[in-house]
Amino acid sequence: MSGREKLTTVVSTKGQVILPKAIRERRHWQAGTELLVEETKDGVLLKAKRLFAPTRPEDVFGMLRYKGRPKTLKEMDDAITAEVKRRHARGRY
């Protein structure tokens, strides 16, 4: 189905609208997905609600305290490599 194809739906007596399956699948909107409804001059816009509020690094910097000596870049690289190998061995990568 092309993005320009016109689809129709009906508003129920409860104000419910069924979105066409092709659109739900393309947007990955499963049952229970919360949508933001925005009225525009051209109609109504539906957007999936974000799971988390947008944040900036300065909003969360230092939230997880680490006690101990700082890790070196080599230690961090080694830990990442070990985890990748572990996941690859389990078939999860």
Kinemage of the C-alpha trace (Angstrom):
@kinemage 1
@onewidth
@group {chain A} dominant
@subgroup {mainchain}
@vectorlist {calphas} color= white
{ca met a 1} P 0.000 0.000 0.000
{ca ser a 2} L 1.410 3.390 -0.930
{ca gly a 3} L 1.453 6.321 1.494
{ca arg a 4} L -0.867 8.229 -0.830
{ca glu a 5} L -3.625 5.616 -0.940
{ca lys a 6} L -6.791 6.928 0.731
{ca leu a 7} L -8.173 4.781 3.504
{ca thr a 8} L -11.403 5.320 5.373
{ca thr a 9} L -12.692 4.393 8.792
{ca val a 10} L -15.777 5.176 10.871
{ca val a 11} L -16.188 6.896 14.236
{ca ser a 12} L -18.233 4.668 16.551
{ca thr a 13} L -20.956 5.883 18.903
{ca lys a 14} L -18.289 5.736 21.638
{ca gly a 15} L -15.964 7.984 19.618
{ca gln a 16} L -13.640 5.124 18.738
{ca val a 17} L -11.786 4.893 15.438
{ca ile a 18} L -10.164 1.760 14.059
{ca leu a 19} L -6.881 2.459 12.327
{ca pro a 20} L -6.208 0.325 9.248
{ca lys a 21} L -3.973 -2.676 9.937
{ca ala a 22} L -1.392 -1.623 7.330
{ca ile a 23} L -0.849 1.695 9.132
{ca arg a 24} L -0.652 0.069 12.574
{ca glu a 25} L 1.902 -2.442 11.291
{ca arg a 26} L 3.982 0.191 9.503
{ca arg a 27} L 4.037 2.331 12.675
{ca his a 28} L 4.549 -0.683 14.985
{ca trp a 29} L 1.487 0.368 16.990
{ca gln a 30} L 0.383 -2.654 19.002
{ca ala a 31} L -2.792 -2.872 21.068
{ca gly a 32} L -2.403 -0.562 24.040
{ca thr a 33} L -0.113 1.934 22.296
{ca glu a 34} L -0.850 5.400 23.672
{ca leu a 35} L -1.346 8.051 21.009
{ca leu a 36} L -1.160 11.817 21.301
{ca val a 37} L -4.011 13.542 19.490
{ca glu a 38} L -3.288 16.958 18.029
{ca glu a 39} L -5.803 19.092 16.184
{ca thr a 40} L -4.280 20.944 13.237
{ca lys a 41} L -5.686 23.302 10.615
{ca asp a 42} L -5.645 20.381 8.148
{ca gly a 43} L -7.233 17.775 10.404
{ca val a 44} L -6.181 15.554 13.278
{ca leu a 45} L -2.649 14.269 13.811
{ca leu a 46} L -1.915 11.061 15.751
{ca lys a 47} L 1.552 10.423 17.198
{ca ala a 48} L 2.747 7.629 19.443
{ca lys a 49} L 3.383 8.902 22.953
{ca arg a 50} L 7.026 8.646 24.007
{ca leu a 51} L 7.747 6.056 26.651
{ca phe a 52} L 10.114 8.425 28.410
{ca ala a 53} L 10.238 12.193 28.541
{ca pro a 54} L 13.088 13.668 26.497
{ca thr a 55} L 16.123 14.402 28.636
{ca arg a 56} L 19.387 16.247 28.237
{ca pro a 57} L 22.712 14.849 29.461
{ca glu a 58} L 22.941 17.585 32.093
{ca asp a 59} L 19.544 16.470 33.460
{ca val a 60} L 20.805 12.976 34.265
{ca phe a 61} L 24.573 13.357 34.651
{ca gly a 62} L 25.716 11.810 37.899
{ca met a 63} L 22.406 10.070 38.632
{ca leu a 64} L 24.069 6.691 39.066
{ca arg a 65} L 26.824 7.060 41.577
{ca tyr a 66} L 29.844 4.819 41.198
{ca lys a 67} L 31.986 4.004 44.195
{ca gly a 68} L 35.468 2.814 43.477
{ca arg a 69} L 38.396 3.838 41.380
{ca pro a 70} L 37.677 5.114 37.873
{ca lys a 71} L 37.895 2.495 35.115
{ca thr a 72} L 40.522 2.925 32.419
{ca leu a 73} L 39.561 2.990 28.753
{ca lys a 74} L 41.236 -0.415 28.344
{ca glu a 75} L 39.148 -1.877 31.199
{ca met a 76} L 35.959 -0.496 29.627
{ca asp a 77} L 36.904 -1.838 26.174
{ca asp a 78} L 37.763 -5.247 27.666
{ca ala a 79} L 34.425 -5.394 29.521
{ca ile a 80} L 32.496 -4.514 26.345
{ca thr a 81} L 34.408 -7.134 24.342
{ca ala a 82} L 33.730 -9.779 27.005
{ca glu a 83} L 29.999 -8.996 27.004
{ca val a 84} L 29.794 -9.124 23.199
{ca lys a 85} L 31.531 -12.510 23.230
{ca arg a 86} L 29.197 -13.758 25.976
{ca arg a 87} L 26.087 -12.676 24.062
{ca his a 88} L 27.412 -14.038 20.778
{ca ala a 89} L 28.054 -17.407 22.407
{ca arg a 90} L 24.416 -17.442 23.584
{ca gly a 91} L 23.136 -16.426 20.147
{ca arg a 92} L 22.035 -12.948 21.347
{ca tyr a 93} L 23.740 -10.080 19.593
